[in-house]
Amino acid sequence: MEGRKFEDAIARTSWPIERHTLHEVKLAWLEEGDYYEIPFRCLLAQKVENLLVVGRCISAEHQAQASVRVAGPCFAEGETAGTAAAKVVKGKMRLRDLDPVELRKQLQRNGANL
């Protein structure tokens, strides 16, 4: 809700937090014109080396999950995972050794709106 930005951001979105209950859906919107970013580190599995997780599996707090789980951010996370995997295979390195700033630059060269 604070519109946080991150140095290792791989996507941005302004989708509201959707709280679904049995009888209603409550939406909490960011400030008009603002967005938040999804950091690359949310895609790194903590206990399994060289595993990226995307979509509903990314590391996020419950309320953030209620926003980040929609299609647009999931598409961006998938593009990031594929780009990161290609870079680590080509560079013969671990995912944790990948420079997220360089990853962002590659995503931007590919047309990502960061």
N, C-alpha and C positions, 0 to 999 in steps of 0.2 A: 504494500500500500504506500510505501515511501518512495517508490520509483527508483530503487537502487540500481546503480551502474557498477560494472566490474571490469577490471583490466583484462580478464580472460573471458569476457562475454562472447558467446557464440550465437546468440539470438536475442531478439527483443520483442516484447509484446505488451499490449495494454488490455488484454482480455480480463474481464472482471472476475473476482472470486465468486464462484457459484456455490451456495450452500443449499443442498437439496435435503428437504425433510419429507415426511410422509405426505404432507398436504400442501407444500409450497416450495418455491425456489426463491431464495434471497440473493440479490446481486450486490456486491460492493465494488464500486468503480474507483479507479485511480483519478487523480486530478485531471481535468480536461487538458488534452494535449501531451500528457506525460505517458511514460512507459517504464517498464522495468526490464532488466537484462538477465539472461540465464547464463551463469558462469560455466565454463568447460568442466571445472572440477565436479559439478553435479552429475556428470556422465561417467566419472571414473568409479568403478567398483572398488570398495575399500578393502575387501578381503581376498579378491581374486585378481592376480596380476594380468595385465593386458586384456581386460574386459571392459567394454563400454556398455552402458545401459541408457536407453532412450525411452521416450514416451512416458507412460505412467510409472515406469521403474526408476526414473531419475531420483536423485537424493534431494528432497525438498520437504519442508514442513507441511503439515496437513492442510493449512489454509492456502499455502502457495500451490500445492497440488491441485486445489480446486480451480486454479486458473491455468496452470502450465500444461494440464493434461489434454487440452484441445488440439485440434488438427494442426493449426499453423505452427505453434512452437514445436510440435512433434516432428513435422516435416523438417524444420531447421535442425533439430537434434539429430535426425537421421542423416541429413547431409553432412553434418559435422562429424558424425561417427565414421562415415565412409571416407571422408577427406582425411581424418586423423589416422585411420587404419592404413590408408595408402601411403601416408607420409612416414609412418613408423616402419612399415615393411620396406619401403625404399631406403630409408635411413638406417635400417637394421638396429632399431632402438626400442626401448620400452615406452609404453604410452605415457608413463609418469615423467619420462625425460623429454617429451615433446614440448617445445616452446609454444605456449598458448597464444602469445602475441603473433608469432609467425603463422600459427594456425588461423588466427583471425584475418591476417593479411591474405592468406590463400583463399579463405572463404569470400572475402571481398573481391579478389580477382575473379572468382567464379561467379560473382554477381549477387552475393548475399548482401542484404541491406543492414549493415551494422552501424 
